[in-house]
Amino acid sequence: MKYHILQPVQLCKGGIPGVICDTAEAIQEYGVQPAYEVQWVDGNTDTRLECEIEPLKAANDEVYETA
């Protein structure tokens, strides 16, 4: 899995920011990508595939990395 719980992410191409609150493993035999439940800053929660999100970037384009 590329991301982990409590990691800040955003929709690809600079979308709304949020935090990962749950993960679902990939199912290789069916070609299903890992999925993540994301709590967005506007209060909504939804599930996104790994290809739909990216690490949250700061205004100076540095990526926030959790230790």
Summary of the structure (lengths in Angstrom):
residues: 67
radius of gyration: 11.9
end to end distance: 15.9
largest distance: 40.0
contacts: 160
relative contact order: 0.28
helix: 9%
strand: 45%
